[in-house]
């Protein structure tokens, strides 16, 4: 099929199905909202007119056809073909969020954590924001409540920023965490920072792995 005009079906009741079809161009603006649009296993080259990802995602989420991963993959491939990589990442992020709705509660919670921290790997700069905020908050606390030196004289001088980075980042060893021991509430802050660092590192690795698997 060369062309399909969704705009001509504005008043069509029920399901508009292109499941399994191959279409060169699908015409339809963002205002088109069928009761249910089924694009599962549909292939297309062009969506006219061009609309940003959030508008086309609404097509996929609208209706009663449920979670269909093919729809997201095909839409992301379309945006990559026309050079809109950011739109493609937005589509794949929406795919993960839609998939999350089908999972059990523990997997949903893990998914929400990945979404908030790194956007399932499609928003990696979020990790830098969380990382910077965590280190800054930890550094402020220990600047006001310095830990006790673990040994006698010698060793590195205490630096609140270096200590916070040492505690927060599981792969970093600046010698500060070994040289100084937090006291009182500082122990809880240090443990929380270590836990947050491991969780962040795990979600970043999971997101990067997912992204690399796609490329």
N, C-alpha and C positions, 0 to 999 in steps of 0.2 A: 504494500500500500504506500502510495507516495505522500498523501496528505490526509490528515484527520482534523476536522474542525470541531473542537469541543464547544466553542462559542455558540454553535448552532443548536446545542443541546441544553441550553440554560433551563428550560422548563421540563427536561426529561426526568420522570420519576424513577425511583429504584436505582439499581446499580448500572453505571456506565462502565463497561468492561472492555479493556484492550489486552486482557491477559493472553500472553503468548504471541501477540501480534508483533510484526516488524513494520515500522512506519518511518518514512523519511523525515517528515515534519509534522509535529503536533501543534496546532494553533489553539491558543487559549490563554486569556489574560488571568491575572491573579484574582479577579472577582468571581470567577467561575467556581461554584460550589455544588457539585452534584450530591445527591443523597449519599452515594458511595462511588468512588472512582477506583477501579481495580486495574493497576498497572503491573501486576505480578508477572514476571518473565517477559514483559514487553520490551522491545528494543526500538530506539529512536535515535535520530541523528541531530535534529534541531527542535528546540522548543521556541516557538514564536508567539509573542515578542519576547525579547530577553527580559527576565525578571530576576531579582536577587534570590538567593537560596531560601530565605525565610518564607517567601511567597510560594515557591514550589513545594517546600516541605509541608505547607498547609494542605496541599493536594493529597499527599501521602497519608497524613494524619487524619484527614477528614473522612467520615464514613464508617462503615462497619466491617471492613475487610481484615482488620487486625494487623498484627506485626508481620510485614513482608520484607525481609532484608534485601531481596533483589531490587525492590523499588528504590531504596536508598543507594545501592551500589550503582545502578544505572544512572541515576541523577547525578551522583558524584562524578562518574565517568564523563557525563555530558559537560559538566563545568570544567573538568580538567582539559577536555578537548578544545574548549574555547579559551583556555588560558586563565580561568578564574579559580586559582588554587584555593584561595581563602573560602570561596563559596563551597568548593568541594569538601574542605575540612568541616565547614559548618554542617553540611549534609551528613557526613559520617559521624559527627558528634550527636546530631539528632537521632541517627540510627541507634547509637549506644543508649541514649536516653529512652527511646521507645522500647528497645529490647529489655531494658531494666524493669519496665512495667510488667513484664512477663515472668520475672524471676521470684524466687522465694525471698523472705525478709532478710536473712543474712547476706545474700548476694546483692539485694537492693541496697543495703546499708554500705557494703563495700563499694558498690557502683557509685553511690552518692559521694563517698569520700574521694574516689578517683575523679569524679566530675568536678568537685569543689577545688581540688588541689591542682590538677593538671588538665582538666577537661578531657579525660580519657586519652591523653597523649596528643590531642589536637590543639591544645592551648598550653604549650610548655612554658610560656613566660609566666603563667600563674605560679609555677613552682618557685621562680625567683622571688616573686612577691611574698609568698608564704615564708620562704627561707629568710629573706631580709627582715621581715617583721618578727619572726621567731628569734633570730639572733639579736636584733635590736632590743626586744623586750627582755630577753635573758641578760644581756649586757647591762641594761639599766638597773635591773634588780641587783646584780652582783657588784655593780659600781657603788650602790648604796649599802650593800651588805656583803663585804668582801669575805671570801672563804679563808680558812686558816691554812697556813703553810703545812704541808704534810710532813716535811722533814725539817732538819735544822737549817742553818744558814746555807746559802748557796742555791743553785737552781735558778730558773728564770724569774724575772720580776713579774708581779701580777699585772695582767692586762684584762680588764673586764670584757673587751671585745674579743680578744684572742681566746679567753676562757669560754665565753659563750659559744664561739665558733667551734671550739674543741669539743664542747659538750653536745652541741646540737648536730654536728655533722659526724656520722658514724665512721666515715672513711678518713677523717682528718686526725692527725696527731701532732699538736703543737707543743706537747709537753705540759700544758697548763693543767689539764685534768688530773694528771698524775702528781703534780707538784702542790696542788691546793685541794683542800677538803671542805665542802660547804658545811655550814653549821645550822642547826634549827630548821626553820622553814626553808632555808637554802637547799637542804637535802631534797625536799619535795619539788622545789623548782628545778633542780638539776635532773631528778628522775623524770619529771614531766618533759623537760627539754630533750633528754635522751630518747624517750618514747616517741615524742613528736618527730624527732629527726629520723628515727627508723621508719615510722609510718610514711613520712614524706618521701624518703628514699625508696621505699617499696612501691609506692604509687607512681613515682617518677619512672622507675624501672619497668613497671607493668605497662605504663603508657607508651614509653619509648619502644618496648618490645612489640606492642600492638602496631605502632606506626611502622616500624621496620619490617614487620611481617607483611604489611600491605605493599611496601615498595620492593 
